[in-house]
Amino acid sequence: MRLRRRELFPGVFLSTIESNKFKSDCLSLNLLAPLERETISKNALLPRVLARGTMFHPDMDSLNAAMEELYGAQILPIVRKKGEMLALGFYAGFLSGSYVPDKSPLLERVCALLGELLLSPATRGGLLLRDYVDSEKEKLIDDIRAKLNDKRSYAPARAVELMCAYEPYGCDDMGDEAGAEAVGYVDLTRHYRDLLQSCPIELFYCGSARTEKVAQALHDALITLPRGRLNEDLGTDVRMNALEDRPREFHERLDVGQGKLCLGFRLGQCMEDPDLPAILVFNTLYGGSVNSRLFRSVREERSLCYYIDSVCDRMKGVMLVSSGVDFADFQAAKAEILAQLDSLARGEITDEELRSAKNTVVSALRGVMDSPAALENYYLFQTLCGLAYGPEEDAALSDEVTREDVQAIAQSVELDAVYYLEADEEAEEEGEATDDAAL
């Protein structure tokens, strides 16, 4: 699979992979915007509103009917946080051309509908429809509130928000409830027009069609795209070190029966010239797999947590360890998490665990080539990082990572923040009363 890339319009780039491997093609359109607290709620809301209807298909019923006529094609709104950038737009999945019974120009029709969703939204008096904006705003607020109900997801998101409170990275990709509530349809329309003028746009296609055919179909679909002065300040600011001399601690109390412990790290000086495959292997070995140090030591051997994993954002240089812990085991679990990092920094890495980590990474990267959606997400990351190689090359580089590479990264990592999600006082009192009654 070879990636081809070309510029269709100023700041509008198309990346394509020609492959007959899949029965379904994928096509994505991503407007790239800076991650900013002032605009995050508008950016989170906009694709949802645009997906409600167009000038020619003014409501969901007519849009769904149009997609059914395209052999069940699906075009979904998407918003993704990538470092300190936001990629917002649409993802389309549709039948590969070789499987279309009547050999109709399905690709061209999907591209046309995609262009229609972006450039010809349902409006009244030149403004996005107030009813659509208000309706989608309520759904967005419901989704934001729902995050609080899933404490396993809420805790790491909240830890990042607190750890990076002075950086755009602290923003959630949905924004917050107050920000969403404040968005009005006039303001959102103005923001929409500004984005069309200024945002770089990344298009990605994976499927059986030739690149020239895809480029022409998208060129025709987006020919009316207005372009002005492009935003050239997009990027991610990498903070090398912890914010303060001592790791900051944050305590939050909610109605929970199980504690959540999250440790936020900066990857440190290794981000000056990051070896991304080595960072991936390091994270997999440390806490990013079921064979990792943290899983085996903290969970399996010492039974200090119910679950534990580490996630590393290689674009931002942030690693987060998340765990579910009994309240009484907070400090013991924290100590063991840090002890395992220190062990890696001393180079105490067996050949077996290094090989296991590399095999896990290589297998995952090769698995990317089995899914158009995974390829789309992979190449968007590569593009934003300025990298030209694909999953096979990435897998080969990962397989060459040495013990010394992993050790150097572990030595560079620095603890920045610790987040404790604890039971509120009322829940604690109820628990104590239950214990007393049992006695």
C-alpha positions in Angstrom: 0.0 0.0 0.0 1.6 3.2 -1.1 0.4 6.6 0.0 0.0 9.3 -2.7 -0.5 12.9 -1.7 -1.4 16.0 -3.7 -2.8 19.5 -3.2 -6.2 20.1 -4.7 -6.7 23.7 -3.6 -4.7 26.1 -1.5 -4.2 24.3 1.8 -6.4 21.4 0.8 -4.4 18.2 0.6 -5.6 14.7 -0.6 -3.9 11.5 0.6 -4.9 8.3 -1.1 -4.2 4.6 -0.8 -5.2 2.4 -3.7 -6.2 -1.0 -2.6 -8.5 -3.8 -3.8 -8.3 -5.5 -0.4 -11.5 -4.1 1.1 -15.1 -4.3 0.2 -15.7 -0.9 1.6 -14.0 2.4 0.8 -13.4 5.2 3.3 -13.2 8.9 2.7 -12.6 11.6 5.4 -12.6 15.3 5.3 -10.8 17.1 8.2 -10.7 20.8 8.9 -7.7 21.5 11.0 -8.2 24.1 13.7 -6.2 25.1 16.8 -7.3 23.6 20.1 -8.5 26.7 22.0 -10.9 27.1 24.9 -12.6 30.0 23.2 -13.6 27.9 20.1 -13.6 24.3 21.3 -17.4 24.2 21.9 -18.2 25.7 18.5 -15.8 23.2 16.8 -17.4 20.3 18.7 -20.9 21.4 17.7 -20.4 22.4 14.1 -20.1 19.0 12.4 -23.2 17.8 14.3 -25.2 20.7 13.0 -23.9 20.4 9.4 -24.9 16.7 9.4 -28.5 17.6 10.2 -29.3 18.8 6.7 -28.4 20.6 3.5 -30.0 23.0 1.0 -31.0 20.0 -1.2 -31.6 17.5 1.7 -32.9 19.7 4.4 -33.5 17.2 7.1 -32.3 13.9 8.5 -35.0 11.9 6.7 -34.0 13.2 3.3 -30.3 12.8 4.1 -30.8 9.2 5.2 -32.8 8.5 2.1 -30.0 9.9 -0.1 -27.4 7.7 1.7 -29.7 4.6 1.3 -29.7 5.3 -2.5 -25.9 5.2 -2.3 -26.1 1.5 -1.3 -26.2 2.3 2.4 -23.3 4.7 2.5 -22.7 6.4 5.9 -21.3 9.9 6.4 -20.8 10.7 10.0 -19.6 13.9 11.8 -16.3 13.6 13.6 -14.2 15.7 16.0 -10.8 14.4 17.0 -8.2 15.9 19.3 -4.7 15.6 17.9 -2.1 17.1 20.2 -3.1 20.7 20.4 -5.0 20.6 17.2 -8.6 19.6 16.4 -9.6 17.7 13.3 -13.3 18.2 12.6 -15.4 17.2 9.7 -16.9 14.0 8.3 -16.0 10.3 7.8 -17.7 8.4 4.9 -17.8 4.6 4.5 -19.3 3.2 1.3 -19.3 0.2 -1.0 -16.2 -0.3 -3.0 -16.8 0.4 -6.7 -16.1 -3.1 -7.9 -19.0 -4.4 -5.7 -21.6 -1.9 -7.0 -24.2 -4.0 -8.9 -25.1 -1.4 -11.6 -21.6 0.1 -11.8 -23.0 3.5 -11.0 -20.6 6.3 -10.2 -20.9 5.8 -6.5 -17.6 7.5 -5.6 -18.6 10.7 -7.4 -22.0 10.7 -5.7 -20.6 10.2 -2.2 -18.0 13.0 -2.8 -20.8 15.3 -4.1 -22.9 14.6 -0.9 -19.8 15.2 1.3 -19.2 18.5 -0.4 -22.9 19.4 0.0 -22.8 18.7 3.7 -19.7 21.0 4.1 -20.5 23.8 1.7 -24.3 23.9 1.4 -25.8 23.5 4.9 -29.5 24.1 5.6 -29.8 27.8 6.3 -32.5 30.5 6.7 -31.5 34.1 5.8 -27.9 32.9 5.4 -27.7 31.6 8.9 -27.6 28.1 10.2 -31.0 26.9 11.4 -31.6 27.9 15.0 -33.6 24.7 15.7 -30.8 22.5 14.5 -28.2 24.4 16.5 -30.3 24.3 19.7 -31.1 20.6 19.3 -27.5 19.5 18.7 -26.4 21.7 21.5 -28.6 19.8 23.9 -27.3 16.5 22.6 -23.7 17.7 23.0 -24.4 18.8 26.6 -26.0 15.4 27.3 -22.8 13.7 26.0 -20.6 15.9 28.1 -22.7 15.1 31.2 -22.6 11.4 30.3 -18.8 11.4 30.6 -19.1 12.0 34.3 -21.1 8.7 34.7 -18.2 6.6 33.3 -15.6 7.2 36.0 -13.0 5.1 34.4 -13.0 7.5 31.4 -13.8 10.6 33.4 -10.8 10.3 35.7 -8.0 10.4 33.1 -9.7 13.1 31.2 -10.1 15.2 34.4 -6.4 14.5 35.2 -5.3 15.9 31.9 -7.6 18.9 32.3 -6.0 19.7 35.7 -2.4 18.8 34.7 -2.5 20.9 31.6 -4.8 23.7 32.9 -2.5 26.4 31.5 -2.1 24.7 28.1 -4.7 24.2 25.2 -4.1 20.5 25.6 -6.2 20.6 28.8 -9.3 21.1 26.7 -11.6 18.1 26.1 -12.6 17.6 22.5 -16.2 18.2 23.4 -15.5 21.3 25.4 -17.5 21.9 28.5 -21.1 22.4 29.4 -20.9 26.1 30.0 -19.1 26.7 26.7 -21.7 24.6 24.7 -24.6 26.4 26.4 -23.2 29.8 25.3 -23.0 28.9 21.5 -25.7 30.7 19.5 -26.7 30.0 15.9 -25.5 33.4 14.6 -22.1 33.1 16.3 -21.8 29.5 15.0 -22.6 30.6 11.5 -19.9 33.2 11.6 -17.4 30.7 13.0 -18.3 28.2 10.3 -17.5 30.8 7.6 -14.2 31.7 9.2 -13.2 28.0 9.3 -13.9 27.5 5.6 -11.7 30.5 4.8 -8.8 29.7 7.1 -8.5 26.0 8.0 -6.1 23.7 6.3 -8.0 20.6 5.1 -6.9 17.0 5.0 -8.7 14.6 2.8 -8.0 10.9 3.0 -9.2 8.1 0.7 -8.6 4.4 0.9 -10.2 2.1 -1.7 -10.1 0.6 -5.1 -10.5 3.8 -7.2 -7.5 5.4 -8.9 -6.1 8.5 -7.3 -6.8 10.6 -10.4 -10.5 9.7 -10.2 -10.7 10.5 -6.5 -8.9 13.8 -7.0 -11.3 14.8 -9.8 -14.4 13.8 -7.8 -13.3 15.8 -4.7 -12.2 18.7 -6.8 -15.7 18.9 -8.4 -17.4 18.5 -5.0 -15.3 21.3 -3.3 -15.0 23.7 -6.2 -17.0 26.4 -4.4 -14.9 26.2 -1.3 -14.0 29.7 -0.2 -10.4 30.3 0.7 -8.8 33.2 2.4 -5.7 33.6 4.5 -4.8 30.2 5.9 -4.0 29.6 9.6 -0.3 28.8 9.5 0.1 28.7 13.3 -1.2 25.2 13.8 0.9 22.9 15.9 1.5 21.5 19.4 3.6 23.1 22.0 5.6 20.4 23.8 6.5 21.1 27.5 9.6 19.2 28.3 9.5 19.3 32.1 7.0 19.3 35.0 5.3 22.6 35.7 6.6 22.9 39.3 9.6 21.5 41.2 7.4 19.0 43.0 4.6 17.0 41.4 1.2 18.7 41.8 -1.5 16.7 43.6 -5.2 17.0 42.9 -8.0 15.5 45.0 -11.6 15.3 43.9 -14.5 13.7 45.7 -17.5 12.2 44.0 -20.0 9.4 44.7 -17.7 6.5 43.8 -17.2 3.1 45.4 -13.7 2.6 43.9 -10.9 5.1 43.8 -9.2 6.3 40.6 -5.6 7.1 40.6 -4.0 8.8 37.6 -0.4 9.9 37.3 0.5 12.4 34.6 4.0 12.4 33.2 6.0 14.6 30.8 8.2 12.6 28.4 10.9 15.2 28.9 14.1 15.8 26.9 13.5 12.8 24.6 10.9 15.0 22.9 13.6 17.4 21.6 14.2 14.9 18.8 11.5 12.2 19.5 12.1 8.6 18.4 8.3 7.9 18.0 8.7 4.1 17.5 10.9 3.8 20.6 8.4 5.8 22.6 5.6 3.5 21.4 7.7 0.4 22.5 8.5 2.1 25.9 4.9 2.8 26.6 3.8 -0.7 25.6 6.4 -2.3 27.9 5.7 0.1 30.8 1.9 0.0 30.9 0.3 -0.2 27.5 -0.4 -3.9 27.2 -1.5 -6.9 29.3 2.1 -8.1 29.4 3.4 -4.7 30.7 5.3 -4.0 33.8 2.4 -2.2 35.5 -0.2 -4.8 34.7 2.1 -7.7 35.9 3.5 -5.9 39.0 0.8 -3.6 40.3 -2.2 -5.6 39.4 -1.3 -9.3 39.1 1.6 -9.7 41.6 0.7 -7.1 44.3 -3.1 -6.8 43.7 -3.0 -3.1 44.3 -5.5 -2.2 41.6 -8.5 -3.5 39.7 -7.1 -2.2 36.3 -4.1 -0.2 35.2 -2.8 1.0 31.9 -0.7 3.8 30.4 -1.5 5.9 27.4 1.1 8.1 25.6 0.4 11.0 23.4 3.6 11.1 21.3 2.6 14.4 19.7 2.3 16.3 22.9 4.9 14.3 25.0 2.4 13.4 27.7 1.9 10.0 29.3 -0.9 9.1 31.6 -1.1 6.1 33.9 -4.7 5.3 34.9 -5.8 2.8 37.6 -8.8 1.7 39.7 -7.7 1.4 43.3 -9.1 0.8 46.8 -8.9 4.1 48.7 -6.6 2.5 51.3 -4.1 1.5 48.5 -3.6 4.9 46.9 -0.1 5.5 48.2 1.1 1.9 47.8 -0.1 1.8 44.2 1.5 5.1 43.4 4.8 4.0 44.9 4.8 0.8 42.9 4.0 2.6 39.6 6.9 4.9 40.2 9.2 2.0 41.3 8.6 0.2 38.0 9.5 3.4 36.0 12.7 3.7 38.1 13.5 0.1 37.3 13.2 0.7 33.6 15.4 3.8 34.0 18.1 1.6 35.5 17.9 -0.6 32.5 16.4 -3.6 34.3 14.6 -4.9 31.2 14.7 -8.6 30.3 15.1 -9.8 26.7 11.7 -11.5 27.0 9.7 -8.5 28.0 11.4 -6.3 25.4 10.7 -8.8 22.7 7.1 -9.1 23.9 6.6 -5.4 23.8 8.0 -5.1 20.3 5.9 -8.0 19.1 2.8 -6.3 20.5 3.6 -3.0 18.7 4.6 -4.7 15.4 1.4 -6.8 15.5 -0.8 -3.7 16.2 0.9 -1.7 13.4 0.5 -4.5 10.9 -3.1 -4.8 12.0 -3.7 -1.2 10.9 -3.4 -2.4 7.3 -6.5 -4.5 7.8 -8.9 -1.7 8.3 -9.6 1.4 6.2 -10.7 3.3 9.3 -7.5 2.4 11.1 -5.4 3.5 8.1 -7.2 6.8 8.0 -6.5 7.6 11.6 -2.9 6.4 11.3 -2.1 8.5 8.3 -3.8 11.6 9.8 -1.4 11.3 12.8 1.6 10.8 10.5 0.7 13.8 8.4 0.3 16.0 11.4 3.7 14.8 12.7 5.3 15.5 9.3 6.1 11.8 8.8 6.1 10.1 5.4 6.4 6.4 6.3 3.6 3.9 6.7 2.7 1.1 9.1 5.1 -1.5 7.6 8.1 0.9 7.9 6.8 1.9 11.4 6.7 -1.8 12.4 10.3 -2.3 11.1 11.5 0.7 13.1 9.8 -0.5 16.2 11.3 -3.9 15.8 14.8 -2.3 15.9 14.2 -0.6 19.3 16.9 -1.6 21.8 17.0 -1.9 25.6 19.1 1.3 25.7 16.4 3.2 23.7 13.7 2.2 26.2 16.0 3.0 29.2 16.8 6.5 27.8 13.1 7.3 27.5 12.4 6.1 31.0 15.2 8.3 32.3 13.8 11.3 30.5 10.2 10.9 31.9 9.2 13.2 34.7 6.2 13.0 37.0 4.1 16.2 36.7 0.8 15.6 38.4 -1.1 13.0 40.5 -4.9 12.9 40.5 -7.0 11.1 43.2 -10.7 10.5 42.7 -12.1 9.7 46.1 -15.5 9.0 47.7 -17.4 12.0 48.8 -17.9 12.4 52.6 -21.5 11.1 52.5 -20.5 7.9 50.6 -17.7 7.4 53.1 -20.0 7.7 56.0 -22.4 5.2 54.5 -19.6 2.8 54.0 -18.4 3.2 57.5 -22.0 2.7 58.8 -22.3 -0.5 56.8 -19.0 -1.8 58.1 -20.1 -1.0 61.7 -23.4 -2.8 61.2 -21.5 -5.9 59.8 -19.5 -6.0 63.0 
